[in-house]
Amino acid sequence: MKNISIAIHGGAGTIRKDSLTKTKEQEYKQILQLALDAGYQLLEQGATSLDAVEMSVSKLEDSHLFNAGKGSVFTANGTHEMDASIMDGSTLEAGAISLVTGVKNPVQLSRLVMEKSDHLFLSGEGAQDFARSVNCEFRDEDYFYDEFRHQQWLALKGSDTFQLDHSLSKEDKFGTVGAVALDKFGNIAAATSTGGMTNKMYGRVGDSSIIGSGTYANNLTCAVSCTGSGEYFIRGVVAYDVSCLIEYKKMSLAEACTEVIQYRLKKIGGDGGLIALDNNGNIVLEFNTQGMYRGRRSVDGLNEVIIYQ
Amino acid sequence: MKNISIAIHGGAGTIRKDSLTKTKEQEYKQILQLALDAGYQLLEQGATSLDAVEMSVSKLEDSHLFNAGKGSVFTANGTHEMDASIMDGSTLEAGAISLVTGVKNPVQLSRLVMEKSDHLFLSGEGAQDFARSVNCEFRDEDYFYDEFRHQQWLALKGSDTFQLDHSLSKEDKFGTVGAVALDKFGNIAAATSTGGMTNKMYGRVGDSSIIGSGTYANNLTCAVSCTGSGEYFIRGVVAYDVSCLIEYKKMSLAEACTEVIQYRLKKIGGDGGLIALDNNGNIVLEFNTQGMYRGRRSVDGLNEVIIYQ
């Protein structure tokens, strides 16, 4: 049996100890632990890494604390538009969706696109119709309404300013969520989900639904899920870049993640982070911001959730 | 002054000499030459590689022969949905759009997203609204109507079958268009544009709007524009893969293109091709199908348009 292991993130940004109350901090840690354990328990029961990342990301989507699923931020015209993607490192199959509204768990929809459609990436109304055709769970506007998110939006509404959900708000509520996992069969997988940026132009697609940028998995190299300034992650093709440094330049997982996040991404002006693992059970949580909501758990007893640097 | 050069493609597929009449072949060659020359003349006049690729792709979009712009195929519900992207190798800036309808030149819209929006990738209604806000040229349904495309669609309508526009039809009309160029400043750029797949599920996004998969440009390595089975090009992160093989594995441009198209893409079941150049003026036109509409022209006198192997 391989070293089953899993890592998750709930977004990276200017998270400082003085900006979170003790209670809030506990709340975050509790949900992170819950999401981590839910995925890990599946792995223990012999489920696949795909099942585990889908489960962990779903749990984060179900919380109002993170900018994905239930906690998604408001776009410029007051709607919620969600993006997600998933990739199977054993087959290089993948699924992605963008600009969906009302879907309870976008990550589950991305997996359904992978498994039940002839396409890889569906967007907007077409993605919604597909979701209905495969009986995806929908929720009404109330479910996605959050007072804090609404205030965040009202403060920016009508202006040209948008925020990455981790840069300007007083009480920073951080973004994108993701997971990477290794199962007992030695297969790895990655998944990412986001509600985008507060007051973003509607129709904006970020890196979370882009295979190669926000999500990538390949048994030969690594599984990666990213979070941060999406446009820069697309330009840097960040997730696949980590994989290429391992495959072509023979870097270790840790070296590759450092190179990409601390040097290559920074060089073009991008901030954020990623979680990555390989099929030897190595886990890396790398970011160039002040903090990243994150956690990791593996068969050798490692089990932690962390927020700050 | 650098070796100004440009290459274009009009799609790859099962193009055989016996499937095109002499007249049709001349028609294709004429438009390819016109598009090639239009971009090249700009380069001669001292324009940037970005201007040149935008010009050449626009010319191909303006023809009914290729599956992009005017010649776009019909989706499953009888509409036209177009994708495009562009990337500047000197800044790594990029722009992308997907699922737009009625825009005369999607490649021009992708450049406007890069230069005039705060985002990199806009899709659907949001992209349309942005297009209107920057006074993009629109055309009505009649402009995009083509009898052959309509027949192609009617033959598949109501079925679950879709076609890549280069696999099933009797008179093959080939797909996606693209261009790569090197200007006198030593900067390279790439652009791609497509009308998708006949009878595709609406909302399907292919590789043509994905930076890293369908389009990539970086002065340090190469500029690439792809065409083929989009889902496989996304899974293979094809355009960036060529760049990584050059940067990390020190392959030549030709070696990298062969490795990616003849081995890595084929291994996962993908078919298609790409055009690529570097800032030394090397040009590669690589495909693993029976033919690819293509052309290249450079300052040293090279000037050709080719269809078959």
Chai-1 contact restraints between the chains, C-beta under 6 A:
chainA,res_idxA,chainB,res_idxB,connection_type,confidence,min_distance_angstrom,max_distance_angstrom,comment,restraint_id
A,L92,B,R235,contact,1.0,0.0,6.0,A-B,restraint_1
A,L92,B,I268,contact,1.0,0.0,6.0,A-B,restraint_2
A,A94,B,R235,contact,1.0,0.0,6.0,A-B,restraint_3
A,L99,B,S123,contact,1.0,0.0,6.0,A-B,restraint_4
A,H119,B,R204,contact,1.0,0.0,6.0,A-B,restraint_5
A,L120,B,E231,contact,1.0,0.0,6.0,A-B,restraint_6
A,L120,B,I234,contact,1.0,0.0,6.0,A-B,restraint_7
A,F121,B,V205,contact,1.0,0.0,6.0,A-B,restraint_8
A,L122,B,G203,contact,1.0,0.0,6.0,A-B,restraint_9
A,L122,B,R204,contact,1.0,0.0,6.0,A-B,restraint_10
A,S123,B,L99,contact,1.0,0.0,6.0,A-B,restraint_11
A,S123,B,S123,contact,1.0,0.0,6.0,A-B,restraint_12
A,S123,B,G203,contact,1.0,0.0,6.0,A-B,restraint_13
A,S123,B,V205,contact,1.0,0.0,6.0,A-B,restraint_14
A,G124,B,G124,contact,1.0,0.0,6.0,A-B,restraint_15
A,G124,B,G203,contact,1.0,0.0,6.0,A-B,restraint_16
A,G126,B,M201,contact,1.0,0.0,6.0,A-B,restraint_17
A,G126,B,Y202,contact,1.0,0.0,6.0,A-B,restraint_18
A,G126,B,G203,contact,1.0,0.0,6.0,A-B,restraint_19
A,A127,B,G203,contact,1.0,0.0,6.0,A-B,restraint_20
A,M201,B,G126,contact,1.0,0.0,6.0,A-B,restraint_21
A,Y202,B,G126,contact,1.0,0.0,6.0,A-B,restraint_22
A,G203,B,L122,contact,1.0,0.0,6.0,A-B,restraint_23
A,G203,B,S123,contact,1.0,0.0,6.0,A-B,restraint_24
A,G203,B,G124,contact,1.0,0.0,6.0,A-B,restraint_25
A,G203,B,G126,contact,1.0,0.0,6.0,A-B,restraint_26
A,G203,B,A127,contact,1.0,0.0,6.0,A-B,restraint_27
A,R204,B,H119,contact,1.0,0.0,6.0,A-B,restraint_28
A,R204,B,L122,contact,1.0,0.0,6.0,A-B,restraint_29
A,V205,B,F121,contact,1.0,0.0,6.0,A-B,restraint_30
A,V205,B,S123,contact,1.0,0.0,6.0,A-B,restraint_31
A,I211,B,I234,contact,1.0,0.0,6.0,A-B,restraint_32
A,G212,B,G212,contact,1.0,0.0,6.0,A-B,restraint_33
A,G212,B,V237,contact,1.0,0.0,6.0,A-B,restraint_34
A,E231,B,L120,contact,1.0,0.0,6.0,A-B,restraint_35
A,I234,B,L120,contact,1.0,0.0,6.0,A-B,restraint_36
A,I234,B,I211,contact,1.0,0.0,6.0,A-B,restraint_37
A,R235,B,L92,contact,1.0,0.0,6.0,A-B,restraint_38
A,R235,B,A94,contact,1.0,0.0,6.0,A-B,restraint_39
A,V237,B,G212,contact,1.0,0.0,6.0,A-B,restraint_40
A,V237,B,Y240,contact,1.0,0.0,6.0,A-B,restraint_41
A,Y240,B,V237,contact,1.0,0.0,6.0,A-B,restraint_42
A,Y240,B,Y240,contact,1.0,0.0,6.0,A-B,restraint_43
A,C244,B,C244,contact,1.0,0.0,6.0,A-B,restraint_44
A,C244,B,Y248,contact,1.0,0.0,6.0,A-B,restraint_45
A,Y248,B,C244,contact,1.0,0.0,6.0,A-B,restraint_46
A,Y248,B,Y248,contact,1.0,0.0,6.0,A-B,restraint_47
A,Y248,B,K249,contact,1.0,0.0,6.0,A-B,restraint_48
A,K249,B,Y248,contact,1.0,0.0,6.0,A-B,restraint_49
A,I268,B,L92,contact,1.0,0.0,6.0,A-B,restraint_50
